[in-house]
């Protein structure tokens, strides 16, 4: 506003300097034209609303007019007195906020709704208790009101988890096991025992044999648990899914029971009850076993070891956000070149790609 006032004063000074170079007759003619324009505009325009810089300039210039000319302007002495009263009133009026509770910031409202959506068992009191840790101080009634206006029940029991959330939580402690068979070049059938951790899709091939007896299966299970103990890794799964194959004996179940792992047997002839294991069997057949000839047991063990290294360490999984079971998606190295190199596994049957160093 102050800058605008200075600008208006400067413009008036320039106009006065320009008037000094004009003839008196030209000035008189312009005054008559302006008076007539003002008379026309007064018949069309309602009460004018000048800003305070306009008021200051008009007040200063009106003092240069005679008393008779002052009464013909829309800025009368009464108007000047009213402007003065308004100025005094604004000067002594203390600022105050409107009555009522201040509105909640939009970003805080979005945060409350986000917490309610991501934590279905949290009530408005639980959400309000979490906000001070993030630097927000808010009353519980405000959280309740935000949830209520968004159509969300502020009570703790709003809804149960979705199927995706339920299955993801359940998969954290479940491992599935099964057999798959491979026919060699000489039509000898070999059996491979594997286990998969459902939460990470990490696959362990416990062993390969031509005679899968109950004792052999139990021994492979002991080897797996001993391997975890040697690597000081805690057994993370609490439920084991298996079918009703006779090779899974009571000894097999007792080994897992000693680790507080519950056995869950699938129904008869229900392969979908062990869908993760069945899907991995299809994957290993499509990507490996159907594309090469197996010569014998040692050959199969070597081939499966190479494929597991690819599957667990490199192969992307849609359920894991395109990350492998044993790691996250690596970030592109800005120092590496843009050239992409190919790494071959199993004699070029499987390709992996990486940036050149």
C-alpha positions as a printed NumPy array, in Angstrom:
array([[  0.   ,   0.   ,   0.   ],
       [  2.781,   2.47 ,   0.874],
       [  4.487,   1.736,  -2.43 ],
       [  1.23 ,   2.413,  -4.258],
       [  0.868,   5.778,  -2.492],
       [  4.388,   6.784,  -3.509],
       [  3.658,   5.713,  -7.045],
       [  0.485,   7.82 ,  -7.211],
       [  2.328,  10.884,  -5.831],
       [  5.067,  10.392,  -8.386],
       [  2.533,  10.2  , -11.211],
       [  0.859,  13.405, -10.048],
       [  4.195,  15.223,  -9.976],
       [  4.938,  14.108, -13.519],
       [  1.508,  15.315, -14.64 ],
       [  2.063,  18.734, -13.016],
       [  5.405,  19.131, -14.751],
       [  3.761,  18.268, -18.048],
       [  1.093,  20.941, -17.44 ],
       [  3.742,  23.68 , -17.198],
       [  4.6  ,  23.2  , -20.877],
       [  0.979,  23.448, -22.087],
       [ -0.982,  26.528, -23.106],
       [ -3.738,  27.934, -20.908],
       [ -6.437,  27.445, -23.557],
       [ -5.581,  23.754, -23.86 ],
       [ -5.798,  23.347, -20.096],
       [ -9.18 ,  25.053, -19.916],
       [-10.54 ,  22.86 , -22.699],
       [ -9.352,  19.727, -20.954],
       [-10.915,  20.859, -17.667],
       [-14.283,  21.311, -19.362],
       [-14.038,  17.897, -20.992],
       [-13.136,  16.233, -17.695],
       [-15.995,  17.973, -15.885],
       [-18.461,  16.705, -18.439],
       [-17.04 ,  13.178, -18.262],
       [-17.33 ,  13.248, -14.471],
       [-20.949,  14.397, -14.71 ],
       [-21.739,  11.547, -17.101],
       [-20.017,   8.971, -14.92 ],
       [-21.792,  10.176, -11.779],
       [-25.113,   9.411, -13.423],
       [-24.013,   5.818, -14.127],
       [-21.687,   4.803, -11.294],
       [-22.904,   4.092,  -7.762],
       [-21.046,   5.104,  -4.652],
       [-17.284,   4.965,  -5.386],
       [-14.984,   2.789,  -3.288],
       [-11.514,   4.393,  -3.278],
       [ -8.567,   2.675,  -1.618],
       [ -6.647,   4.374,   1.15 ],
       [ -3.844,   5.648,  -1.174],
       [ -6.594,   7.209,  -3.338],
       [ -8.061,   8.814,  -0.246],
       [ -4.696,  10.256,   0.778],
       [ -4.052,  11.805,  -2.63 ],
       [ -7.591,  13.212,  -2.916],
       [ -7.413,  14.657,   0.579],
       [ -4.119,  16.42 ,  -0.164],
       [ -5.247,  17.828,  -3.509],
       [ -8.667,  18.935,  -2.25 ],
       [ -6.984,  21.367,   0.124],
       [ -5.655,  23.265,  -2.916],
       [ -9.203,  23.997,  -4.102],
       [-11.407,  26.844,  -2.968],
       [-14.19 ,  26.229,  -0.437],
       [-16.877,  26.419,  -3.142],
       [-15.107,  23.848,  -5.303],
       [-14.645,  21.435,  -2.384],
       [-18.401,  20.876,  -2.017],
       [-18.694,  19.689,  -5.631],
       [-16.353,  16.748,  -5.115],
       [-17.395,  13.283,  -3.901],
       [-14.747,  13.705,  -1.175],
       [-16.56 ,  16.137,   1.15 ],
       [-15.414,  17.33 ,   4.589],
       [-17.827,  14.817,   6.109],
       [-16.154,  12.089,   4.091],
       [-12.731,  13.144,   5.349],
       [-13.975,  13.06 ,   8.937],
       [-15.443,   9.567,   8.421],
       [-12.159,   8.349,   6.947],
       [-10.393,   9.738,   9.988],
       [-12.74 ,   7.933,  12.378],
       [-12.252,   4.667,  10.497],
       [ -8.473,   5.08 ,  10.68 ],
       [ -8.568,   5.674,  14.439],
       [-10.902,   2.712,  14.998],
       [ -8.665,   0.31 ,  13.047],
       [ -5.595,   1.569,  14.853],
       [ -6.97 ,   0.803,  18.303],
       [ -8.833,  -2.396,  17.455],
       [ -7.028,  -5.471,  18.756],
       [ -6.752,  -8.454,  16.409],
       [ -8.926, -11.383,  17.35 ],
       [ -9.691, -14.72 ,  15.817],
       [-13.244, -15.647,  14.908],
       [-15.213, -17.553,  17.529],
       [-15.202, -21.33 ,  17.489],
       [-12.605, -24.076,  17.284],
       [ -9.765, -23.536,  14.757],
       [ -9.945, -25.78 ,  11.725],
       [ -7.728, -28.851,  11.462],
       [ -4.859, -28.574,   8.987],
       [ -5.424, -30.573,   5.777],
       [ -2.139, -32.483,   6.13 ],
       [ -3.069, -33.516,   9.693],
       [ -6.502, -34.638,   8.527],
       [ -4.934, -36.761,   5.789],
       [ -2.524, -38.294,   8.323],
       [ -5.4  , -39.257,  10.646],
       [ -7.312, -40.903,   7.802],
       [ -4.17 , -42.696,   6.662],
       [ -3.577, -44.152,  10.129],
       [ -7.205, -45.253,  10.326],
       [ -6.975, -46.975,   6.934],
       [ -3.671, -48.725,   7.657],
       [ -4.582, -49.81 ,  11.209],
       [ -8.1  , -51.152,  11.235],
       [ -8.094, -51.942,  14.957],
       [ -7.008, -48.45 ,  16.042],
       [ -9.652, -46.241,  17.608],
       [ -9.58 , -42.465,  17.797],
       [ -7.833, -42.605,  21.178],
       [ -5.059, -44.818,  19.789],
       [ -4.578, -42.528,  16.787],
       [ -4.52 , -39.444,  19.018],
       [ -1.858, -41.081,  21.179],
       [  0.348, -41.723,  18.152],
       [  0.234, -38.146,  16.828],
       [  2.354, -36.444,  19.578],
       [  5.305, -38.647,  18.555],
       [  5.069, -37.038,  15.126],
       [  4.901, -33.498,  16.495],
       [  1.107, -33.005,  16.372],
       [ -0.87 , -31.965,  19.451],
       [ -4.573, -32.528,  18.959],
       [ -7.559, -33.306,  21.15 ],
       [ -9.156, -36.777,  21.021],
       [-12.507, -35.191,  20.16 ],
       [-10.963, -33.642,  17.042],
       [ -9.699, -37.034,  15.88 ],
       [-13.144, -38.477,  16.553],
       [-14.757, -35.693,  14.497],
       [-12.36 , -36.154,  11.556],
       [-13.075, -39.887,  11.406],
       [-16.81 , -39.36 ,  11.783],
       [-16.964, -36.814,   8.943],
       [-14.983, -39.18 ,   6.695],
       [-17.549, -41.93 ,   7.262],
       [-15.182, -44.042,   9.412],
       [-16.349, -45.493,  12.686],
       [-14.102, -44.007,  15.407],
       [-14.582, -47.123,  17.565],
       [-11.75 , -49.696,  17.603],
       [-13.838, -52.373,  15.884],
       [-14.434, -50.842,  12.477],
       [-13.821, -53.819,  10.175],
       [-11.817, -56.992,   9.894],
       [ -8.662, -57.306,   7.809],
       [ -8.887, -57.883,   4.086],
       [ -8.023, -61.27 ,   2.608],
       [ -4.663, -59.914,   1.376],
       [ -3.787, -58.593,   4.84 ],
       [ -4.948, -61.792,   6.521],
       [ -2.992, -64.08 ,   4.206],
       [  0.121, -61.872,   4.36 ],
       [  0.062, -61.984,   8.162],
       [ -0.519, -65.726,   8.191],
       [  2.279, -66.379,   5.686],
       [  4.876, -64.965,   8.085],
       [  4.988, -68.237,  10.004],
       [  4.085, -70.884,   7.418],
       [  6.344, -73.234,   5.454],
       [  5.141, -75.682,   2.806],
       [  6.843, -78.912,   1.79 ],
       [  6.273, -81.452,  -0.972],
       [  7.935, -83.878,  -3.396],
       [  8.403, -83.634,  -7.133],
       [  9.793, -86.306,  -9.426],
       [ 12.151, -86.167, -12.409],
       [ 12.666, -88.889, -15.031],
       [ 16.247, -89.25 , -16.221],
       [ 17.446, -90.072, -19.722],
       [ 17.427, -93.778, -18.838],
       [ 13.845, -93.46 , -17.471],
       [ 14.929, -93.722, -13.864],
       [ 12.642, -91.725, -11.588],
       [ 14.218, -89.482,  -8.957],
       [ 12.405, -87.693,  -6.137],
       [ 13.331, -84.301,  -4.69 ],
       [ 12.081, -83.013,  -1.338],
       [ 11.803, -79.231,  -0.928],
       [ 10.392, -76.659,   1.472],
       [  9.284, -73.081,   0.82 ],
       [  8.885, -70.247,   3.311],
       [  5.688, -68.566,   2.188],
       [  6.502, -65.082,   3.486],
       [  9.801, -64.765,   1.582],
       [  9.351, -67.477,  -1.115],
       [ 12.75 , -68.864,  -0.017],
       [ 13.039, -72.44 ,  -1.313],
       [ 15.201, -75.161,   0.27 ],
       [ 15.834, -78.425,  -1.579],
       [ 16.461, -80.918,   1.211],
       [ 17.664, -83.79 ,  -0.941],
       [ 17.326, -86.008,  -4.029],
       [ 16.875, -89.779,  -3.932],
       [ 15.503, -92.682,  -5.926],
       [ 13.998, -94.361,  -2.829],
       [ 12.199, -91.776,  -0.672],
       [ 11.484, -93.687,   2.518],
       [ 10.145, -92.307,   5.765],
       [ 13.551, -92.615,   7.427],
       [ 15.224, -90.7  ,   4.599],
       [ 12.654, -87.886,   4.809],
       [ 13.107, -87.635,   8.588],
       [ 16.895, -87.463,   8.203],
       [ 16.674, -84.681,   5.612],
       [ 14.461, -82.753,   8.02 ],
       [ 17.012, -83.11 ,  10.812],
       [ 19.732, -81.871,   8.46 ],
       [ 17.706, -78.76 ,   7.657],
       [ 17.12 , -77.872,  11.31 ],
       [ 20.785, -78.526,  12.125],
       [ 21.776, -76.262,   9.266],
       [ 19.705, -73.474,  10.78 ],
       [ 21.327, -74.063,  14.16 ],
       [ 24.854, -73.988,  12.698],
       [ 24.146, -70.632,  11.047],
       [ 22.641, -69.304,  14.319],
       [ 19.415, -68.645,  12.509],
       [ 16.166, -68.904,  14.374],
       [ 13.483, -71.1  ,  12.856],
       [ 10.946, -68.491,  11.803],
       [  8.039, -70.7  ,  10.78 ],
       [  5.45 , -72.074,  13.194],
       [  3.18 , -74.052,  10.83 ],
       [  4.159, -76.71 ,   8.304],
       [  1.798, -77.583,   5.453],
       [  2.152, -81.075,   4.005],
       [  0.01 , -83.589,   2.196],
       [ -0.963, -87.044,   3.429],
       [  1.891, -88.902,   1.73 ],
       [  2.953, -91.989,   3.671],
       [  6.578, -90.845,   3.505],
       [  5.746, -88.129,   6.06 ],
       [  5.779, -90.419,   9.097],
       [  5.157, -89.772,  12.763],
       [  8.89 , -89.289,  13.23 ],
       [  8.784, -86.497,  10.681],
       [  5.994, -84.79 ,  12.615],
       [  7.759, -85.303,  15.94 ],
       [ 10.916, -83.564,  14.692],
       [  8.961, -80.423,  13.924],
       [  6.888, -80.72 ,  17.084],
       [ 10.131, -80.565,  19.073],
       [ 10.679, -77.094,  17.562],
       [  7.107, -76.039,  18.476],
       [  6.047, -76.239,  14.837],
       [  2.476, -77.376,  14.211],
       [  1.741, -79.76 ,  11.339],
       [ -1.171, -78.903,   9.067],
       [ -2.203, -81.728,   6.727],
       [ -4.05 , -80.925,   3.528],
       [ -7.314, -82.694,   2.626],
       [ -7.259, -85.769,   0.406],
       [ -6.757, -84.998,  -3.286],
       [ -6.727, -81.24 ,  -2.729],
       [ -3.556, -79.884,  -4.352],
       [ -4.854, -76.324,  -4.107],
       [ -4.557, -76.551,  -0.329],
       [ -0.783, -76.513,  -0.864],
       [ -0.889, -74.054,  -3.756],
       [  2.482, -72.37 ,  -3.153],
       [  4.394, -75.641,  -3.314],
       [  2.455, -76.812,  -6.381],
       [  3.133, -73.528,  -8.144],
       [  6.861, -73.75 ,  -7.47 ],
       [  6.92 , -77.27 ,  -8.931],
       [  5.348, -75.863, -12.084],
       [  7.904, -73.044, -12.145],
       [ 10.937, -75.297, -11.819],
       [  9.564, -77.572, -14.55 ],
       [  8.833, -74.757, -17.017],
       [ 12.082, -72.871, -16.451],
       [ 14.485, -75.789, -15.956],
       [ 13.475, -79.455, -16.044],
       [ 11.415, -79.348, -19.254],
       [ 14.29 , -77.653, -21.087],
       [ 17.134, -80.083, -20.384],
       [ 17.916, -83.787, -19.989],
       [ 18.826, -85.14 , -16.568],
       [ 21.515, -87.808, -16.591],
       [ 21.395, -88.95 , -12.977],
       [ 21.099, -88.062,  -9.323],
       [ 24.327, -86.069,  -9.057],
       [ 23.448, -84.186, -12.214],
       [ 20.002, -83.303, -10.823],
       [ 21.476, -82.143,  -7.503],
       [ 23.938, -79.87 ,  -9.315],
       [ 21.279, -78.483, -11.62 ],
       [ 18.857, -77.771,  -8.765],
       [ 21.61 , -76.057,  -6.747],
       [ 22.333, -73.719,  -9.675],
       [ 18.662, -73.006, -10.217],
       [ 18.06 , -72.3  ,  -6.51 ],
       [ 20.903, -69.782,  -6.516],
       [ 19.131, -67.98 ,  -9.363],
       [ 15.661, -68.351,  -7.847],
       [ 16.532, -67.187,  -4.324],
       [ 19.073, -64.481,  -5.149],
       [ 18.063, -62.962,  -8.479],
       [ 14.691, -64.005,  -9.866],
       [ 12.087, -61.266,  -9.292],
       [  8.812, -62.124,  -7.556],
       [  5.656, -60.139,  -8.078],
       [  4.433, -60.819,  -4.538],
       [  7.698, -59.339,  -3.159],
       [  7.59 , -56.147,  -5.217],
       [  9.785, -57.673,  -7.963],
       [ 12.504, -58.467,  -5.398],
       [ 14.209, -61.862,  -4.965],
       [ 13.571, -63.89 ,  -1.797],
       [ 17.02 , -63.193,  -0.307],
       [ 17.301, -59.479,  -0.998],
       [ 15.715, -56.258,  -2.178],
       [ 15.746, -54.776,  -5.655],
       [ 19.243, -53.263,  -6.061],
       [ 19.424, -49.541,  -6.722],
       [ 21.102, -48.508,  -9.995],
       [ 24.749, -47.621,  -9.425],
       [ 25.398, -44.091, -10.773],
       [ 29.11 , -44.854, -10.987],
       [ 28.531, -47.884, -13.199],
       [ 28.418, -47.605, -16.949],
       [ 25.188, -47.748, -18.91 ],
       [ 26.289, -50.952, -20.588],
       [ 24.273, -53.997, -19.516],
       [ 26.033, -57.35 , -19.345],
       [ 24.48 , -60.8  , -19.367],
       [ 25.413, -63.493, -16.871],
       [ 24.717, -67.093, -17.862],
       [ 23.656, -69.843, -15.472],
       [ 23.367, -73.563, -16.179],
       [ 25.271, -73.313, -19.441],
       [ 23.247, -70.388, -20.777],
       [ 19.827, -71.884, -20.055],
       [ 19.035, -69.025, -17.659],
       [ 20.202, -65.445, -18.144],
       [ 20.757, -62.722, -15.564],
       [ 21.44 , -59.071, -16.378],
       [ 23.443, -56.436, -14.515],
       [ 25.156, -53.129, -15.103],
       [ 28.794, -53.285, -16.118],
       [ 31.214, -52.013, -13.488]])
